[in-house]
Protein backbone atom coordinates (compact mmCIF):
# COMPACT_ATOMS: atom_id res chain seq x y z
CA UNK A 1 0.00 0.00 0.00
CA UNK A 2 1.33 3.44 -0.92
CA UNK A 3 1.85 5.90 1.92
CA UNK A 4 -0.31 9.00 2.06
CA UNK A 5 1.47 12.18 0.99
CA UNK A 6 3.25 13.86 3.91
CA UNK A 7 1.34 17.12 3.31
CA UNK A 8 -2.04 15.47 3.96
CA UNK A 9 -3.38 16.19 7.44
CA UNK A 10 -5.10 13.05 8.76
CA UNK A 11 -7.25 13.13 11.87
CA UNK A 12 -10.02 11.05 13.39
CA UNK A 13 -13.16 11.94 15.31
CA UNK A 14 -15.09 10.02 17.93
CA UNK A 15 -18.17 11.18 19.80
CA UNK A 16 -17.90 12.47 23.36
CA UNK A 17 -20.88 11.68 25.55
CA UNK A 18 -21.39 15.31 26.59
CA UNK A 19 -21.52 16.45 22.96
CA UNK A 20 -24.51 14.46 21.79
CA UNK A 21 -26.85 17.41 21.24
CA UNK A 22 -27.81 17.97 17.61
CA UNK A 23 -28.74 21.05 15.62
CA UNK A 24 -31.56 21.29 13.11
CA UNK A 25 -30.44 22.26 9.63
CA UNK A 26 -31.57 22.30 6.07
CA UNK A 27 -29.80 22.97 2.22
CA UNK A 28 -30.18 22.90 -1.50
CA UNK A 29 -28.31 19.75 -2.54
CA UNK A 30 -27.83 19.07 -6.24
CA UNK A 31 -31.21 17.52 -7.25
CA UNK A 32 -29.45 14.91 -9.40
CA UNK A 33 -27.92 13.45 -6.25
CA UNK A 34 -30.19 14.31 -3.34
CA UNK A 35 -33.27 16.52 -3.17
CA UNK A 36 -33.47 17.00 0.59
CA UNK A 37 -33.09 20.59 1.82
CA UNK A 38 -29.85 21.37 3.73
CA UNK A 39 -27.62 24.22 5.00
CA UNK A 40 -24.86 23.77 2.42
CA UNK A 41 -24.88 23.66 -1.36
CA UNK A 42 -23.54 20.84 -3.53
CA UNK A 43 -21.46 22.41 -6.29
CA UNK A 44 -20.12 20.86 -9.51
CA UNK A 45 -16.64 22.34 -9.90
CA UNK A 46 -15.51 23.83 -13.19
CA UNK A 47 -12.85 21.93 -15.19
CA UNK A 48 -10.25 24.58 -14.29
CA UNK A 49 -11.06 24.41 -10.56
CA UNK A 50 -10.95 20.60 -10.68
CA UNK A 51 -7.60 20.64 -12.46
CA UNK A 52 -6.14 23.09 -9.95
CA UNK A 53 -7.21 20.96 -6.97
CA UNK A 54 -5.96 17.67 -8.44
CA UNK A 55 -2.83 19.00 -10.15
CA UNK A 56 -0.18 18.00 -7.61
CA UNK A 57 -1.55 14.50 -7.04
CA UNK A 58 -1.84 13.98 -10.81
CA UNK A 59 1.74 14.88 -11.68
CA UNK A 60 3.19 11.39 -11.09
CA UNK A 61 0.39 9.88 -13.18
CA UNK A 62 1.16 12.20 -16.07
CA UNK A 63 4.87 11.37 -15.84
CA UNK A 64 4.04 7.67 -16.24
CA UNK A 65 1.50 8.14 -19.03
CA UNK A 66 3.71 6.40 -21.60
CA UNK A 67 4.15 3.40 -19.33
CA UNK A 68 0.39 3.13 -18.78
CA UNK A 69 -0.32 3.23 -22.52
CA UNK A 70 2.29 0.54 -23.17
CA UNK A 71 0.70 -1.73 -20.56
CA UNK A 72 -2.77 -1.20 -22.05
CA UNK A 73 -1.50 -1.95 -25.55
CA UNK A 74 0.09 -5.17 -24.33
CA UNK A 75 -3.13 -6.11 -22.52
CA UNK A 76 -5.08 -5.59 -25.74
CA UNK A 77 -2.78 -8.06 -27.47
CA UNK A 78 -3.34 -10.64 -24.72
CA UNK A 79 -7.07 -10.15 -24.17
CA UNK A 80 -8.92 -7.33 -25.90
CA UNK A 81 -12.12 -7.98 -23.94
CA UNK A 82 -10.38 -7.47 -20.61
CA UNK A 83 -8.47 -4.48 -21.96
CA UNK A 84 -11.75 -2.70 -22.71
CA UNK A 85 -12.39 -2.52 -18.96
CA UNK A 86 -9.30 -0.36 -18.37
CA UNK A 87 -8.59 3.26 -19.27
CA UNK A 88 -5.61 5.57 -18.73
CA UNK A 89 -5.89 7.43 -15.43
CA UNK A 90 -5.63 10.78 -17.18
CA UNK A 91 -8.74 9.90 -19.21
CA UNK A 92 -10.60 9.05 -16.01
CA UNK A 93 -9.59 12.36 -14.42
CA UNK A 94 -10.63 14.33 -17.50
CA UNK A 95 -14.10 12.76 -17.36
CA UNK A 96 -14.48 13.06 -13.58
CA UNK A 97 -17.40 15.11 -12.27
CA UNK A 98 -16.00 16.65 -9.09
CA UNK A 99 -18.59 17.90 -6.63
CA UNK A 100 -18.00 19.66 -3.33
CA UNK A 101 -20.22 20.53 -0.38
CA UNK A 102 -19.81 24.29 0.00
CA UNK A 103 -21.29 27.25 1.80
CA UNK A 104 -23.87 29.03 -0.37
CA UNK A 105 -22.38 31.80 -2.52
CA UNK A 106 -23.33 35.24 -1.14
CA UNK A 107 -23.70 36.49 -4.73
CA UNK A 108 -26.20 34.73 -6.94
CA UNK A 109 -24.89 33.62 -10.33
CA UNK A 110 -21.21 33.89 -9.34
CA UNK A 111 -19.13 30.75 -9.92
CA UNK A 112 -17.98 29.07 -6.71
CA UNK A 113 -14.20 28.54 -6.62
CA UNK A 114 -12.99 25.98 -4.08
CA UNK A 115 -9.35 26.61 -3.04
CA UNK A 116 -8.99 23.40 -0.98
CA UNK A 117 -11.13 20.71 0.57
CA UNK A 118 -11.58 18.30 3.45
CA UNK A 119 -12.37 14.67 2.66
CA UNK A 120 -14.44 12.44 4.95
CA UNK A 121 -13.73 8.75 5.47
CA UNK A 122 -16.58 6.96 7.22
CA UNK A 123 -18.80 3.86 7.17
CA UNK A 124 -22.22 3.89 5.59
CA UNK A 125 -24.90 3.14 8.15
CA UNK A 126 -25.87 -0.54 8.07
CA UNK A 127 -27.63 -1.27 11.41
CA UNK A 128 -27.48 -5.02 10.84
CA UNK A 129 -23.68 -4.94 10.48
CA UNK A 130 -22.45 -2.42 13.04
CA UNK A 131 -23.85 -0.26 15.84
CA UNK A 132 -23.56 3.49 16.27
CA UNK A 133 -22.24 4.81 19.59
CA UNK A 134 -25.01 5.84 22.03
CA UNK A 135 -24.38 9.55 21.46
CA UNK A 136 -24.72 9.06 17.70
CA UNK A 137 -27.91 7.03 18.15
CA UNK A 138 -29.34 9.88 20.24
CA UNK A 139 -28.58 12.42 17.52
CA UNK A 140 -30.36 13.13 14.29
CA UNK A 141 -28.56 12.47 11.04
CA UNK A 142 -27.56 15.52 9.06
CA UNK A 143 -30.01 15.61 6.11
CA UNK A 144 -28.50 14.05 3.01
CA UNK A 145 -25.17 13.22 4.66
CA UNK A 146 -26.28 10.12 6.60
CA UNK A 147 -23.72 11.14 9.21
CA UNK A 148 -24.69 12.08 12.77
CA UNK A 149 -25.26 15.81 13.19
CA UNK A 150 -22.49 16.37 15.80
CA UNK A 151 -19.96 14.73 13.48
CA UNK A 152 -21.09 16.81 10.49
CA UNK A 153 -20.93 20.01 12.55
CA UNK A 154 -17.43 19.13 13.73
CA UNK A 155 -16.22 18.50 10.17
CA UNK A 156 -17.65 21.81 8.94
CA UNK A 157 -15.92 23.62 11.82
CA UNK A 158 -12.52 22.35 10.57
CA UNK A 159 -12.72 24.33 7.34
CA UNK A 160 -10.16 27.11 7.08
CA UNK A 161 -12.74 29.38 5.46
CA UNK A 162 -16.27 29.37 4.11
CA UNK A 163 -14.80 28.77 0.64
CA UNK A 164 -13.23 25.44 1.58
CA UNK A 165 -15.15 22.43 0.30
CA UNK A 166 -16.04 19.10 1.87
CA UNK A 167 -16.01 15.86 -0.13
CA UNK A 168 -18.32 13.07 1.06
CA UNK A 169 -18.83 10.24 -1.41
CA UNK A 170 -22.51 9.72 -0.48
CA UNK A 171 -23.30 13.19 -1.81
CA UNK A 172 -20.44 13.94 -4.18
CA UNK A 173 -20.84 10.82 -6.33
CA UNK A 174 -24.10 10.17 -8.15
CA UNK A 175 -24.34 6.45 -7.41
CA UNK A 176 -27.45 6.10 -9.58
CA UNK A 177 -25.30 6.88 -12.64
CA UNK A 178 -23.21 3.76 -13.28
CA UNK A 179 -20.81 5.53 -15.65
CA UNK A 180 -20.13 8.34 -13.18
CA UNK A 181 -19.67 5.84 -10.35
CA UNK A 182 -17.05 3.85 -12.30
CA UNK A 183 -15.14 7.04 -13.16
CA UNK A 184 -15.32 8.32 -9.57
CA UNK A 185 -14.00 5.06 -8.13
CA UNK A 186 -11.14 5.10 -10.65
CA UNK A 187 -10.19 8.64 -9.62
CA UNK A 188 -10.71 8.25 -5.88
CA UNK A 189 -7.02 7.77 -5.03
CA UNK A 190 -6.18 11.10 -6.66
CA UNK A 191 -9.11 12.85 -4.95
CA UNK A 192 -7.97 11.54 -1.54
CA UNK A 193 -4.37 12.61 -2.16
CA UNK A 194 -5.53 16.08 -3.18
CA UNK A 195 -7.42 16.88 0.04
CA UNK A 196 -5.96 19.36 2.51
CA UNK A 197 -7.22 17.21 5.36
CA UNK A 198 -8.60 13.68 5.70
CA UNK A 199 -11.05 13.24 8.58
CA UNK A 200 -11.91 9.69 9.68
CA UNK A 201 -15.26 9.46 11.46
CA UNK A 202 -15.50 6.78 14.15
CA UNK A 203 -19.24 6.79 14.79
CA UNK A 204 -19.09 3.50 16.66
CA UNK A 205 -16.64 4.90 19.24
CA UNK A 206 -17.68 7.04 22.19
CA UNK A 207 -15.32 8.62 24.70
CA UNK A 208 -16.11 9.81 28.18
CA UNK A 209 -14.87 13.12 29.59
CA UNK A 210 -11.76 11.53 31.13
CA UNK A 211 -10.72 10.01 27.81
C-alpha positions in Angstrom: 0.0 0.0 0.0 1.3 3.4 -0.9 1.8 5.9 1.9 -0.3 9.0 2.1 1.5 12.2 1.0 3.3 13.9 3.9 1.3 17.1 3.3 -2.0 15.5 4.0 -3.4 16.2 7.4 -5.1 13.1 8.8 -7.3 13.1 11.9 -10.0 11.1 13.4 -13.2 11.9 15.3 -15.1 10.0 17.9 -18.2 11.2 19.8 -17.9 12.5 23.4 -20.9 11.7 25.5 -21.4 15.3 26.6 -21.5 16.4 23.0 -24.5 14.5 21.8 -26.9 17.4 21.2 -27.8 18.0 17.6 -28.7 21.0 15.6 -31.6 21.3 13.1 -30.4 22.3 9.6 -31.6 22.3 6.1 -29.8 23.0 2.2 -30.2 22.9 -1.5 -28.3 19.8 -2.5 -27.8 19.1 -6.2 -31.2 17.5 -7.2 -29.4 14.9 -9.4 -27.9 13.5 -6.2 -30.2 14.3 -3.3 -33.3 16.5 -3.2 -33.5 17.0 0.6 -33.1 20.6 1.8 -29.8 21.4 3.7 -27.6 24.2 5.0 -24.9 23.8 2.4 -24.9 23.7 -1.4 -23.5 20.8 -3.5 -21.5 22.4 -6.3 -20.1 20.9 -9.5 -16.6 22.3 -9.9 -15.5 23.8 -13.2 -12.9 21.9 -15.2 -10.2 24.6 -14.3 -11.1 24.4 -10.6 -10.9 20.6 -10.7 -7.6 20.6 -12.5 -6.1 23.1 -9.9 -7.2 21.0 -7.0 -6.0 17.7 -8.4 -2.8 19.0 -10.2 -0.2 18.0 -7.6 -1.5 14.5 -7.0 -1.8 14.0 -10.8 1.7 14.9 -11.7 3.2 11.4 -11.1 0.4 9.9 -13.2 1.2 12.2 -16.1 4.9 11.4 -15.8 4.0 7.7 -16.2 1.5 8.1 -19.0 3.7 6.4 -21.6 4.2 3.4 -19.3 0.4 3.1 -18.8 -0.3 3.2 -22.5 2.3 0.5 -23.2 0.7 -1.7 -20.6 -2.8 -1.2 -22.1 -1.5 -2.0 -25.6 0.1 -5.2 -24.3 -3.1 -6.1 -22.5 -5.1 -5.6 -25.7 -2.8 -8.1 -27.5 -3.3 -10.6 -24.7 -7.1 -10.2 -24.2 -8.9 -7.3 -25.9 -12.1 -8.0 -23.9 -10.4 -7.5 -20.6 -8.5 -4.5 -22.0 -11.7 -2.7 -22.7 -12.4 -2.5 -19.0 -9.3 -0.4 -18.4 -8.6 3.3 -19.3 -5.6 5.6 -18.7 -5.9 7.4 -15.4 -5.6 10.8 -17.2 -8.7 9.9 -19.2 -10.6 9.1 -16.0 -9.6 12.4 -14.4 -10.6 14.3 -17.5 -14.1 12.8 -17.4 -14.5 13.1 -13.6 -17.4 15.1 -12.3 -16.0 16.7 -9.1 -18.6 17.9 -6.6 -18.0 19.7 -3.3 -20.2 20.5 -0.4 -19.8 24.3 0.0 -21.3 27.3 1.8 -23.9 29.0 -0.4 -22.4 31.8 -2.5 -23.3 35.2 -1.1 -23.7 36.5 -4.7 -26.2 34.7 -6.9 -24.9 33.6 -10.3 -21.2 33.9 -9.3 -19.1 30.7 -9.9 -18.0 29.1 -6.7 -14.2 28.5 -6.6 -13.0 26.0 -4.1 -9.4 26.6 -3.0 -9.0 23.4 -1.0 -11.1 20.7 0.6 -11.6 18.3 3.5 -12.4 14.7 2.7 -14.4 12.4 5.0 -13.7 8.8 5.5 -16.6 7.0 7.2 -18.8 3.9 7.2 -22.2 3.9 5.6 -24.9 3.1 8.2 -25.9 -0.5 8.1 -27.6 -1.3 11.4 -27.5 -5.0 10.8 -23.7 -4.9 10.5 -22.5 -2.4 13.0 -23.8 -0.3 15.8 -23.6 3.5 16.3 -22.2 4.8 19.6 -25.0 5.8 22.0 -24.4 9.6 21.5 -24.7 9.1 17.7 -27.9 7.0 18.1 -29.3 9.9 20.2 -28.6 12.4 17.5 -30.4 13.1 14.3 -28.6 12.5 11.0 -27.6 15.5 9.1 -30.0 15.6 6.1 -28.5 14.0 3.0 -25.2 13.2 4.7 -26.3 10.1 6.6 -23.7 11.1 9.2 -24.7 12.1 12.8 -25.3 15.8 13.2 -22.5 16.4 15.8 -20.0 14.7 13.5 -21.1 16.8 10.5 -20.9 20.0 12.5 -17.4 19.1 13.7 -16.2 18.5 10.2 -17.6 21.8 8.9 -15.9 23.6 11.8 -12.5 22.4 10.6 -12.7 24.3 7.3 -10.2 27.1 7.1 -12.7 29.4 5.5 -16.3 29.4 4.1 -14.8 28.8 0.6 -13.2 25.4 1.6 -15.2 22.4 0.3 -16.0 19.1 1.9 -16.0 15.9 -0.1 -18.3 13.1 1.1 -18.8 10.2 -1.4 -22.5 9.7 -0.5 -23.3 13.2 -1.8 -20.4 13.9 -4.2 -20.8 10.8 -6.3 -24.1 10.2 -8.2 -24.3 6.4 -7.4 -27.4 6.1 -9.6 -25.3 6.9 -12.6 -23.2 3.8 -13.3 -20.8 5.5 -15.6 -20.1 8.3 -13.2 -19.7 5.8 -10.4 -17.1 3.9 -12.3 -15.1 7.0 -13.2 -15.3 8.3 -9.6 -14.0 5.1 -8.1 -11.1 5.1 -10.6 -10.2 8.6 -9.6 -10.7 8.2 -5.9 -7.0 7.8 -5.0 -6.2 11.1 -6.7 -9.1 12.8 -4.9 -8.0 11.5 -1.5 -4.4 12.6 -2.2 -5.5 16.1 -3.2 -7.4 16.9 0.0 -6.0 19.4 2.5 -7.2 17.2 5.4 -8.6 13.7 5.7 -11.0 13.2 8.6 -11.9 9.7 9.7 -15.3 9.5 11.5 -15.5 6.8 14.2 -19.2 6.8 14.8 -19.1 3.5 16.7 -16.6 4.9 19.2 -17.7 7.0 22.2 -15.3 8.6 24.7 -16.1 9.8 28.2 -14.9 13.1 29.6 -11.8 11.5 31.1 -10.7 10.0 27.8 
